Amino acid sequence: MMSRSRTNVSIKFLGPLFFCAVFIIGSSLLFHHKSHSRCYRSSTLQRSVIRSPPGGRFYSHTEYSNPLILPHIRHGCCRRGVKFVKCEGANDNMAKDDHAATSEISEKGRNSMETKETEDDEFVDKDAEGKPGSIPHRHLSMRVEVVRSIHAIQSSEWDSLLASDDSPFLEHDWLRCLEDSGSVSGSNGWYPFHLVVREVKDESAPQLSKPSSLSSSSPGGTALSSSEPGRLLAVVPMYAKTHSMGEFVFDQSWAEAAYYQLGIEYYPKLLAAIPFTPATGKRIITHPDVDRPSLLRTCAGVMEKLAVSNDFSSVHILFCEEDEATQTKTNGYLIRNSVQNHFENKNPLTGSKFGSFDEYVATLKPNRRKALRRERKKIYNEEGINLTIYEGDEVTPEIIDTAYELYSSTVEKFTFQKQYLNKDFFTRIQESNFRRHLVVVLARRGNKTIGGTFNVQKGDTLYGRYWGCFEEVPYLYFEACYYRLIQHVIEKNMTRMEAGAGSSGGGKLLRGFDASITRSSHYIHNPNLRVAVSAFLEAETAAIEEQKDLMNENMGAFKSSLATGPRKSEEEC
């Protein structure tokens, strides 16, 4: 009896002791994780999830994530030679419409903008000579304004600045449909903040016109006081952002370093880009008759001053042209390189365009030709699937609805995907004049749609955008996204195809795409963060260049490519 009672007492006390031990061990592990989580970074290009500042979102992204090393720099220093146009910023209401805003907006200047003229003609580049046939920049007086909607500028006026070979995503219709559908709005952290530069003949120096409050309900922002606005010299599709999603140039680690290591707010920031579109093109759109280099420098300076005077931490010009990167660099912007895969319609053996898809196949390495034929045989012969391309007016409301359903299906399948575009956007883009640029590929088995892609074309370039499928079929992704579109580019005698962000595990390189450099330009106001980001980009640029060279050398698809390393198998791709 005594032995049994002692056993019962022991068991009675062992239970609580066990749970106490589990609690203590769990608490210590949690504390250990928290104490080290801020120091975590990967030293290579890999997929990672970086913790955002309090109140922010979590981002899944791929980036070169070496830690930002923050040297000791005396506080209060600023880049020499900057003279500010004083604007008391009305950006504090941005966060009120965005429940997921990642920072509390400054209280400086609640609902109004106070404008003061500069002491000298600092925006005019007196050394610019101008190109032949263009108006020298120094002979122009300009007025700058910020408008809160693309509707503040007439579509004909906006599109008159575009050349025939400019990106279709710069067109007024595309940007208008993004705003009108609500895909781009303050409620999802994209506040239209378009920069407009006009010629003013009755003033001797450019002025900065005040933008309306960011919480204003006015669709067009502040208009020029003149009843007849001056000639449009430049526009910049620009947005005030309260997060970093939908940009495809990943700076979440910069935001983390700014908040946790420097104690400063990274959001809001200014972004010159096309929302959700990782395609290279002009970001500062200038009048063809005005000297472009000097006007680029002017706009870069204006964006910098807008950021400083309105408490934006930084300015980011994403997927810009090479001349924009060059000219903004003279203004002190930092240049960042990224890698994308582009297909060039050029026979590597002859240097001329491919005459047919069969010629393209003939230039592939033997193992790639064999793989291509096996994949197409599987799609067309064994699965009985046919692919049809619809262009322009052939894209009916029924087809665009199917394209949206395919786009949504991909978002639903992958947790890291976010649905940026809604159905209203697809409907509006089909109903607009932009329809002439649409290219939709649908894969069907009989009358049943299996999968397809949504694409855009203009001039000599095709842009691959969105893929989706209702049924998983081996190799259908490669056929619909690559082979059939490459065939389309060759048959239309186009020059190139941009397949967007991502590498598909090397699948693009193995099918004739080359690793190409894309550029973005960044102005960071805080001097400590600027020095750290500059060091970060120096290391990242070297890694990106090495990565590009290795990808082209080791994974090239054509006979002329010198493959010196192992290739991935078809199953790995």
Residue pairs with C-beta under 8 A, 6 or more apart in sequence:
37 51
38 260
39 67
41 65
41 66
41 67
41 253
42 48
42 65
43 65
43 66
44 64
45 62
45 63
45 64
45 543
45 547
46 62
46 65
47 60
47 61
47 62
48 60
48 61
48 62
48 63
48 65
49 58
49 59
49 60
49 61
50 59
50 61
50 65
50 252
50 253
50 256
51 58
51 256
52 58
52 59
52 102
52 243
52 252
52 255
52 256
53 102
53 103
53 255
53 256
53 259
53 260
53 266
53 267
55 100
55 101
55 102
55 103
55 104
56 100
56 101
56 102
56 103
56 243
56 255
56 267
57 100
57 102
57 243
57 245
59 244
59 245
59 250
59 252
60 416
61 250
61 252
62 250
63 250
63 252
63 253
64 539
64 540
64 543
64 544
65 253
66 536
66 539
66 540
67 257
68 253
68 254
68 257
68 261
68 529
68 532
68 533
68 535
68 536
69 532
69 535
70 257
70 261
70 262
70 528
70 529
70 531
70 532
71 528
71 531
71 532
73 527
73 528
73 531
75 528
77 527
78 527
79 332
79 527
82 304
82 305
82 308
83 118
83 119
83 120
83 122
84 305
84 308
84 309
85 115
85 116
85 117
85 118
85 207
85 208
85 305
85 309
86 114
86 115
86 116
86 309
87 109
87 113
87 114
87 115
87 208
87 210
87 305
87 306
87 309
87 310
88 108
88 109
88 112
88 113
88 114
88 309
89 106
89 108
89 109
89 113
89 309
89 310
89 311
89 312
90 109
90 110
90 111
90 112
90 113
90 211
90 212
90 213
90 214
90 215
90 310
91 105
91 106
91 214
91 240
91 268
91 310
91 311
91 312
92 105
92 106
92 107
92 108
92 109
92 110
93 105
93 110
93 111
93 213
93 214
93 215
94 101
94 105
94 186
94 191
94 214
94 215
94 240
94 242
94 268
95 101
95 103
95 104
95 105
95 242
96 215
97 186
97 187
97 215
98 186
98 187
98 188
98 189
98 242
100 189
100 242
100 243
101 189
101 242
101 243
101 267
102 242
102 243
102 255
102 266
102 267
103 242
103 259
103 265
103 266
103 267
103 268
104 265
105 268
105 311
106 265
106 311
108 311
109 310
111 213
112 210
112 213
113 210
113 211
113 212
114 210
115 207
115 208
115 209
115 210
117 205
117 207
118 205
120 205
121 204
121 205
121 206
122 301
123 142
123 205
123 206
123 298
123 301
123 302
124 137
124 138
124 140
124 205
124 206
124 298
125 137
125 138
125 294
125 297
125 298
126 138
128 136
128 137
128 138
128 291
128 293
128 294
129 136
129 291
130 136
130 137
130 291
130 294
131 291
131 292
133 289
134 289
134 290
134 291
134 292
135 289
135 290
135 291
136 291
137 290
137 291
137 294
137 295
137 298
138 294
140 199
140 233
140 290
141 199
141 200
141 201
141 203
141 204
141 205
141 206
142 197
142 198
142 199
142 200
142 206
142 233
142 298
143 197
143 198
143 199
143 200
143 203
143 206
143 207
143 209
143 224
143 230
144 195
144 196
144 197
144 198
144 206
144 207
144 208
144 209
144 302
145 195
145 196
145 198
145 208
145 209
145 211
145 221
145 222
145 223
145 224
146 193
146 194
146 195
146 196
146 209
146 210
146 211
146 221
146 222
146 238
146 306
147 153
147 192
147 194
147 196
147 211
147 220
147 221
147 222
147 223
148 191
148 192
148 193
148 194
148 211
148 212
148 214
148 216
148 218
148 219
148 220
148 221
149 179
149 192
149 194
149 219
149 220
149 221
150 158
150 172
150 175
150 176
150 179
150 192
150 194
150 237
151 176
151 179
151 219
151 220
152 194
152 196
152 219
152 220
152 221
152 223
153 172
153 194
153 196
153 232
153 235
155 172
155 173
155 176
157 232
158 171
158 172
158 232
158 235
159 171
159 172
160 232
161 232
161 234
161 235
161 285
161 286
161 287
161 288
162 170
162 171
162 285
163 288
164 459
165 458
165 459
165 460
165 461
166 281
166 282
166 285
166 458
167 274
167 279
167 280
167 281
167 282
167 458
167 461
167 463
168 174
168 434
168 437
168 456
168 457
168 458
168 463
169 274
169 277
169 279
169 281
169 456
169 463
170 237
170 274
170 281
170 282
170 285
171 434
173 429
173 432
173 433
173 434
174 274
174 429
174 434
175 237
175 274
176 432
177 183
177 425
177 428
177 429
177 432
177 434
178 184
178 275
178 425
179 185
179 192
180 424
180 428
181 421
181 422
181 424
181 425
181 427
181 428
182 188
182 422
182 424
183 275
183 276
183 420
183 421
183 422
183 424
183 425
184 190
184 192
184 239
184 275
185 191
186 214
186 215
189 241
189 242
189 243
189 245
190 239
190 241
190 246
190 275
191 214
191 239
191 240
191 241
191 242
191 268
192 238
192 239
193 211
193 214
193 238
193 239
193 240
193 270
194 235
194 236
194 237
194 238
195 234
195 235
195 236
195 238
195 272
195 299
195 302
195 303
195 306
196 232
196 234
196 235
197 232
197 233
197 234
197 235
197 295
197 298
197 299
197 302
198 224
198 229
198 230
198 231
198 232
198 233
199 230
199 231
199 232
199 233
200 206
200 207
200 230
201 230
206 298
208 302
208 305
208 306
209 222
209 224
210 222
211 221
211 222
212 218
212 221
212 222
214 240
223 229
224 230
231 287
232 287
233 286
233 287
233 290
233 295
234 284
234 285
234 286
234 287
234 290
234 295
234 298
234 299
235 285
236 272
236 283
236 284
236 285
236 299
236 303
237 272
237 273
237 274
237 283
237 285
238 270
238 271
238 272
238 303
239 270
239 271
239 273
239 275
240 268
240 269
240 270
240 271
240 312
241 247
241 267
241 268
241 269
241 270
241 271
242 267
242 268
243 267
244 250
244 251
244 252
244 255
245 418
246 275
246 276
246 418
246 420
247 271
247 273
247 316
247 318
248 278
248 318
248 319
248 501
249 278
249 316
249 318
249 319
249 336
249 338
249 520
251 316
251 522
254 266
254 529
254 533
254 536
255 266
255 267
257 529
257 532
258 264
258 265
258 266
258 313
258 526
258 529
259 265
259 266
262 526
262 528
262 529
264 313
264 526
264 529
265 313
266 313
266 314
267 313
268 311
268 312
268 313
269 307
269 312
269 313
269 314
269 315
269 316
270 303
270 306
270 307
270 312
270 314
270 315
270 316
271 315
271 316
271 318
272 283
272 284
272 303
272 315
272 316
272 317
272 318
272 320
273 283
273 316
273 317
273 318
273 319
274 281
274 319
275 420
276 420
276 421
277 319
277 465
278 319
278 340
278 500
278 501
278 518
279 319
279 463
279 498
279 500
280 319
280 320
280 321
280 498
280 518
280 519
281 319
281 320
281 321
282 320
282 321
282 324
283 317
283 318
283 319
283 320
283 321
283 324
284 295
284 296
284 299
284 300
284 317
284 320
284 324
286 292
286 295
286 296
287 295
292 323
293 323
293 327
296 323
296 324
296 327
296 328
297 327
297 328
297 330
297 331
300 317
300 327
300 328
300 331
300 333
300 521
300 523
301 331
303 315
303 317
303 523
304 315
304 331
304 332
304 523
304 525
306 312
306 315
307 313
307 314
307 315
307 523
307 525
308 525
312 525
313 524
313 525
313 526
313 529
314 522
314 523
314 524
314 525
315 333
315 522
315 523
316 520
316 521
316 522
316 523
317 324
317 328
317 333
317 520
317 521
317 522
318 520
319 518
319 519
319 520
320 328
320 519
320 520
320 521
321 519
322 519
324 519
324 521
325 335
325 519
325 520
325 521
328 335
328 521
328 523
329 335
329 521
331 523
332 523
333 521
333 522
333 523
334 521
334 522
334 523
334 524
334 530
334 533
334 534
334 537
335 519
335 520
335 521
335 522
335 537
336 519
336 520
336 521
336 522
336 537
336 540
336 541
337 517
337 518
337 519
337 540
337 541
337 544
337 545
338 517
338 518
338 519
338 520
338 544
339 503
339 515
339 516
339 517
339 518
339 544
339 547
339 548
339 551
340 498
340 499
340 500
340 501
340 515
340 516
340 518
341 499
341 503
341 508
341 509
341 513
341 514
341 515
341 516
342 496
342 497
342 498
342 499
342 513
342 514
342 516
343 486
343 489
343 496
343 497
343 499
343 508
343 512
343 513
343 514
344 495
344 496
344 514
345 353
345 354
345 489
345 490
345 493
345 494
345 495
345 496
345 497
346 352
346 353
346 354
347 353
347 354
347 359
347 360
347 363
348 363
348 558
348 559
348 560
348 561
349 363
349 558
349 559
349 560
353 490
353 493
353 495
354 360
354 363
354 490
355 490
356 490
356 491
357 486
357 487
357 490
357 491
359 490
360 486
360 487
360 490
360 512
361 369
361 372
361 373
362 369
363 558
363 559
363 560
364 372
364 512
364 557
364 558
364 559
365 557
365 558
365 559
365 561
365 563
367 567
368 510
368 511
368 557
371 510
371 570
372 483
372 511
375 474
375 475
375 478
375 479
375 483
375 570
376 475
376 479
376 483
378 474
378 475
379 385
379 387
379 443
379 473
379 475
379 476
379 479
380 386
383 445
383 473
383 476
384 445
384 446
385 443
385 444
385 445
385 450
385 473
385 476
386 443
386 444
386 445
387 441
387 442
387 443
387 444
387 479
387 480
387 484
388 441
388 442
388 444
389 439
389 440
389 441
389 484
389 488
390 396
390 399
390 438
390 439
390 440
390 441
390 442
391 438
391 439
391 457
392 435
392 436
392 437
392 438
393 435
393 436
395 403
395 430
395 435
395 438
395 440
396 430
397 427
397 430
399 440
399 442
400 426
400 427
400 429
400 430
400 438
400 440
401 423
401 426
401 427
402 440
402 442
402 449
402 452
403 426
403 440
403 452
403 454
403 466
404 421
404 423
404 426
405 468
405 470
406 449
406 451
406 452
406 453
406 454
406 466
406 467
406 468
406 469
406 470
407 419
407 421
407 426
407 454
407 466
407 468
408 419
408 468
409 468
409 469
409 470
410 417
410 466
410 467
410 468
410 469
411 417
411 418
411 419
429 435
429 438
430 438
437 456
437 457
437 458
438 454
438 455
438 456
439 455
439 456
439 457
439 462
439 488
440 452
440 453
440 454
440 455
441 452
441 453
441 455
441 480
441 484
441 485
442 449
442 451
442 452
443 449
443 450
443 451
443 452
443 469
443 473
443 476
443 479
443 480
444 450
449 470
450 469
450 470
450 471
450 473
450 476
451 467
451 468
451 469
451 470
451 471
451 473
451 476
451 477
451 480
452 467
452 468
452 469
452 480
453 464
453 465
453 466
453 467
453 468
453 480
453 481
453 485
454 465
454 466
454 467
455 462
455 463
455 464
455 465
455 485
456 462
456 463
456 465
457 463
457 492
457 494
459 494
460 494
460 495
460 496
461 494
461 495
461 496
461 497
461 498
462 485
462 488
462 489
462 494
462 496
462 497
462 498
463 497
463 498
463 500
464 481
464 485
464 497
464 498
464 499
464 500
465 500
467 477
467 480
467 481
469 476
469 477
477 504
478 507
478 511
481 499
481 504
482 499
482 507
482 508
482 511
482 512
482 513
483 511
485 497
486 497
486 511
486 512
488 494
489 495
489 496
489 497
499 508
499 513
503 509
504 573
505 568
505 572
505 573
506 551
506 555
506 568
506 572
506 573
507 573
509 515
509 551
509 552
509 555
509 556
509 557
510 555
510 557
510 567
510 568
510 573
511 557
512 557
512 558
513 557
514 552
514 556
515 547
515 548
515 551
515 552
516 548
517 544
517 545
517 548
522 533
524 530
524 533
550 565
552 561
553 561
553 562
553 563
553 564
553 565
554 563
554 564
554 565
554 566
554 567
555 563
555 567
555 568
556 562
556 563
